[in-house]
Amino acid sequence: MDFNKETQIAIAKVVSEKMPEMIEAQATEMVENIVSNIFRWGDTKDKIKKKIEESINVNLQEFDLIDYNALIAKVINDNLLEQVNLQPILDMTQDIIGFVKQKEITLQGIANMFIEASQEENSSDYSGEITFIVKERTEHNWCEIYADIEPDKEENKCSIKFIISTRDSRDGQIFSLKTKEKYFGEKQEEITPSKLVAMRGIEAKIFRLYSAQVKITNYDQEINNYWDRD
């Protein structure tokens, strides 16, 4: 056997039969990498995201989408939604929980919600007090709030804990919410689907602010914890 001759024949065969396929595969990979880099860097992704949001035209504040992936479901179900009147559902939700269309609320406004809940819970009392502890964590760019309709509660014993971002881009947004079981809970824990279904009263209202991303303002002002009936 002439080794050199056979080698040349094999190489010629690979070049004629396999080379186009190999070049195409490498070219495809190169183009894919280039396109991937275009979408990965710069503002291209943000521009595309903005165009998609504009075309879908969903008001997240109004519909209060807990799972923002529901945007995809909205596109799929457009034909169904055109046949359903959503306004009665929105009205009912607003009547039950409130704050459907609210864009901002002061931290004192949230404290007032706890005060109202405390007055309802203690309907025979003339005056009272809630727990509303505000701790600014400048090292983390956030504020921690511990709140309960009862007075003098320790931080980890409060029924609700939520955290407000103090960063410029997310200033005033609640990005963490935890609740505690009234009688059996040892500490505040993240919201679970089972908790969400059973949520009522003040917890439901705070969750509404959280899920709708209502902006919290004046979180650096002193909070009034006391109430009395005029």
Sequence and secondary structure as in RCSB ss.txt:
>XXXX:A:sequence
MDFNKETQIAIAKVVSEKMPEMIEAQATEMVENIVSNIFRWGDTKDKIKKKIEESINVNLQEFDLIDYNALIAKV
INDNLLEQVNLQPILDMTQDIIGFVKQKEITLQGIANMFIEASQEENSSDYSGEITFIVKERTEHNWCEIYADIE
PDKEENKCSIKFIISTRDSRDGQIFSLKTKEKYFGEKQEEITPSKLVAMRGIEAKIFRLYSAQVKITNYDQEINN
YWDRD
>XXXX:A:secstr
  HHHHHHHHHHHHHHHTHHHHHHHHHHHHHHHHHHHHHHSTTHHHHHHHHHHHHHT  HHHHT SSTTHHHHHH
HTHHHHTTS  HHHHHHHHHHT  SS  EEEHHHHHHHHHHHHHHHTTT SEEE EEEEEEETTTTEEEEEEESS
SS  GGGSSEEEEEE STTTTT EEEEEE  TTT SS EE  HHHHHH  HHHHHHHHHHHTT EEE TTS    
EEE  
